[in-house]
Amino acid sequence: MKKLKIIALILALFVAVAALTACGGEKETPNGGTPQSTVDSGSQGGSEPDSGSEPENSSEPDSGSEPDSGSDSGSSATGVAAAALELANELIGTEYKSGGTGPDEFDNSGFIYYIFRQSGYKMPRRIADMANEGTEIGRDGIQAGDVLIFSNEIDGEAAFVAICAGGDQFISCNRPGYPTALQKFSGYYEQRFICARRIG
């Protein structure tokens, strides 16, 4: 049943992309709105995401685009980060739920919390604490398996987390109605990127 839901979601995304292309190639977003950041709604702080327009969210990688030179797509994750990234890939399509910490439903920070805990690292639950874990890495040094920290506003405070999948893509669980997905690390997210944290 879960596989059917994922297939239906992928088909719906293809139809939406085709419709947008036919209408003049507007910026691709899940509901045609403008990108919007998500807010952590974990059980230990944070608020529900704004129900307005959605962030960029694509369940499939853009196979036609080259990675940005800003991220080190040639470096691969090792140790705990590699295990967390492997689990994150397995969980693509898992539903969003406020306060969810897995294994079947997640909120934004709950997803990162779960994949690292399951990989043997005692990741804290709150985004503000995640933003102090491991070693800080700048934009140019990011590699697959790093935890990415974003703000909801340009130059804002840590409010959204993801795991780098390499090749300028990341995996995160954004908001209600949008399951865990692979997304492009560009544009909207570039402007709100704070830092990466290398774990392990």
Secondary structure in CASP SS format (residue, H / E / C, confidence):
PFRMAT SS
TARGET T0000
AUTHOR 0000-0000-0000
METHOD secondary structure of the structure
MODEL  1
M C 1.00
K H 1.00
K H 1.00
L H 1.00
K H 1.00
I H 1.00
I H 1.00
A H 1.00
L H 1.00
I H 1.00
L H 1.00
A H 1.00
L H 1.00
F H 1.00
V H 1.00
A H 1.00
V H 1.00
A H 1.00
A H 1.00
L H 1.00
T H 1.00
A H 1.00
C C 1.00
G C 1.00
G C 1.00
E C 1.00
K C 1.00
E C 1.00
T C 1.00
P C 1.00
N C 1.00
G C 1.00
G C 1.00
T C 1.00
P C 1.00
Q C 1.00
S C 1.00
T C 1.00
V C 1.00
D C 1.00
S C 1.00
G C 1.00
S C 1.00
Q C 1.00
G C 1.00
G C 1.00
S C 1.00
E C 1.00
P C 1.00
D C 1.00
S C 1.00
G C 1.00
S C 1.00
E C 1.00
P C 1.00
E C 1.00
N C 1.00
S C 1.00
S C 1.00
E C 1.00
P C 1.00
D C 1.00
S C 1.00
G C 1.00
S C 1.00
E C 1.00
P C 1.00
D C 1.00
S C 1.00
G C 1.00
S C 1.00
D C 1.00
S C 1.00
G C 1.00
S C 1.00
S C 1.00
A C 1.00
T C 1.00
G H 1.00
V H 1.00
A H 1.00
A H 1.00
A H 1.00
A H 1.00
L H 1.00
E H 1.00
L H 1.00
A H 1.00
N H 1.00
E H 1.00
L C 1.00
I C 1.00
G C 1.00
T C 1.00
E E 1.00
Y E 1.00
K C 1.00
S C 1.00
G C 1.00
G C 1.00
T E 1.00
G C 1.00
P C 1.00
D C 1.00
E E 1.00
F E 1.00
D C 1.00
N H 1.00
S H 1.00
G H 1.00
F H 1.00
I H 1.00
Y H 1.00
Y H 1.00
I H 1.00
F H 1.00
R H 1.00
Q H 1.00
S C 1.00
G C 1.00
Y C 1.00
K C 1.00
M C 1.00
P C 1.00
R C 1.00
R C 1.00
I H 1.00
A H 1.00
D H 1.00
M H 1.00
A C 1.00
N C 1.00
E C 1.00
G C 1.00
T E 1.00
E E 1.00
I E 1.00
G C 1.00
R H 1.00
D H 1.00
G H 1.00
I C 1.00
Q C 1.00
A C 1.00
G C 1.00
D C 1.00
V E 1.00
L E 1.00
I E 1.00
F E 1.00
S E 1.00
N C 1.00
E C 1.00
I C 1.00
D C 1.00
G C 1.00
E C 1.00
A E 1.00
A E 1.00
F E 1.00
V E 1.00
A E 1.00
I E 1.00
C E 1.00
A E 1.00
G E 1.00
G C 1.00
D C 1.00
Q E 1.00
F E 1.00
I E 1.00
S E 1.00
C C 1.00
N C 1.00
R E 1.00
P C 1.00
G C 1.00
Y E 1.00
P C 1.00
T C 1.00
A E 1.00
L E 1.00
Q E 1.00
K E 1.00
F C 1.00
S C 1.00
G C 1.00
Y H 1.00
Y H 1.00
E H 1.00
Q H 1.00
R H 1.00
F E 1.00
I E 1.00
C E 1.00
A E 1.00
R E 1.00
R E 1.00
I C 1.00
G C 1.00
END
